Amino acid sequence: MKIQLRKLKSRLGEQRVIEKFLWLPVQIGDDIRWLERVRIVQEVIEVDVGGSMEWGNYAYKWLNVKFVGSVIGR
């Protein structure tokens, strides 16, 4: 079960570092990685919800910004 306590709108511009194993290829910029454990910096961004017929309607989501490095020895 997952409960989101704080809305992403209030966290706009906030960054976090996640650590995960990439089973499928992930591309950030010109760098593509897969089948390894990595750390990824993510940032909350504002995305215009196109086709909603409501001007100024936005969604907020985490965007992968860059790879911090591989996690070795875990």
C-alpha positions as CSV (number, residue, x, y, z in Angstrom):
1,M,0.0,0.0,0.0
2,K,1.2,3.5,-0.8
3,I,0.0,6.7,0.8
4,Q,1.2,10.1,-0.5
5,L,1.2,12.5,2.4
6,R,2.4,15.6,0.7
7,K,1.2,16.7,-2.7
8,L,3.8,17.1,-5.4
9,K,2.7,20.6,-6.2
10,S,4.0,21.9,-2.9
11,R,7.3,20.1,-3.6
12,L,7.9,21.8,-7.0
13,G,11.7,21.9,-7.7
14,E,12.6,19.5,-4.9
15,Q,15.2,16.9,-5.7
16,R,15.8,13.4,-4.4
17,V,18.2,10.5,-5.1
18,I,16.8,7.0,-5.7
19,E,18.7,3.8,-5.9
20,K,17.4,1.0,-8.1
21,F,18.3,-2.0,-10.3
22,L,17.6,-1.3,-14.0
23,W,16.1,-4.3,-15.7
24,L,15.2,-2.3,-18.8
25,P,17.2,0.4,-20.5
26,V,16.8,3.9,-19.1
27,Q,18.1,6.9,-21.1
28,I,18.9,10.2,-19.4
29,G,20.5,12.7,-21.8
30,D,23.0,10.8,-24.0
31,D,23.6,8.1,-21.3
32,I,21.8,4.7,-21.5
33,R,22.2,2.2,-18.7
34,W,20.6,-1.2,-17.9
35,L,21.2,-4.4,-16.0
36,E,23.0,-2.6,-13.2
37,R,22.3,-0.9,-9.9
38,V,22.4,2.9,-10.2
39,R,21.5,6.1,-8.3
40,I,19.3,8.6,-10.2
41,V,18.7,12.2,-9.3
42,Q,15.0,13.1,-9.8
43,E,13.3,16.5,-9.6
44,V,9.6,17.4,-9.3
45,I,8.4,19.3,-12.5
46,E,5.2,20.8,-13.7
47,V,3.7,19.3,-16.8
48,D,0.9,20.9,-18.8
49,V,-2.0,18.4,-19.2
50,G,-2.6,18.7,-23.0
51,G,-6.1,18.0,-24.4
52,S,-7.8,18.7,-21.1
53,M,-9.7,21.7,-22.5
54,E,-8.8,23.5,-19.3
55,W,-6.2,26.3,-19.6
56,G,-3.7,26.2,-16.8
57,N,-4.4,22.6,-15.7
58,Y,-1.0,21.1,-14.7
59,A,0.2,17.7,-13.4
60,Y,3.3,17.3,-11.2
61,K,5.7,14.3,-11.5
62,W,9.2,13.2,-10.8
63,L,11.6,13.6,-13.7
64,N,14.9,11.7,-14.0
65,V,17.6,14.4,-14.2
66,K,21.0,12.5,-14.2
67,F,22.8,9.4,-13.1
68,V,24.9,9.8,-10.0
69,G,26.8,6.6,-10.5
70,S,26.7,2.8,-10.3
71,V,26.3,1.1,-6.9
72,I,28.9,-1.6,-6.6
73,G,29.3,-4.1,-3.8
74,R,25.7,-4.3,-2.6
